[in-house]
Amino acid sequence: MNKPGLTYNTEKEQIVISEYGRCVQEMIKKLPEIEDREQRTEAAKYIISVMVQMNPSIKQSSDYEHKLWDHLYMISGYNLDLDSPFAPPVPLEKQSKPQHIGYQNNNIKYGHYGQYLIKMIEAASQEENDEVREALAYSLAGQMKRNYLEWNKSVVNDQVIIDDLKAISGGRLVIADESRLNSDMSGKGQPQSKQQQQQGKKKKKKVPNLKANMNNPNNPAYKKRMQELGKL
């Protein structure tokens, strides 16, 4: 329903930054109509003070004055010629888009072991000394088992660890003694049983209530105290 002098906000220009309201936006739109540059700058400073009152939370930022002037230019459509204390911001449509960083092409088949552990296995597989390579194999297998338990939170089959280590290293790191792998992992990465948790708790000592005992006529200490006071 159209009435003379009555307009709806939906029919008006959209508010650029809602925190400052429509009145501030209309004031900013009137700035280019001021011909004198000095007067136009003073009017802009007054509008900045009004913007602070409309959005006081902006003062929590250390560079809030810079942000206010940027918002002033943004609301005006970057169409202001002022003596601003800060350089005018660049319109969003003119800003260059950042380059796409691309997607990672890493093999995630053994992702539960971690990327760094995979790199350690690949480096250890290049070791020429058989004894050193064997020692590295057991050490890395133990770490693989710990990482697997962190990821899966359950019991892991040692044969899975052995097969994965051999596959990742290209057959260079081989576990010959499975029992040695179990001995290296004993007590590591496994949750404590209820019996172990109960053993770890210290029993609280019962402290006798001395005040209550001193008031007990059957307590020898009570009788001795009464004798000292001459009441017995």
Disulfide bonds with the S-S distance in Angstrom:
none
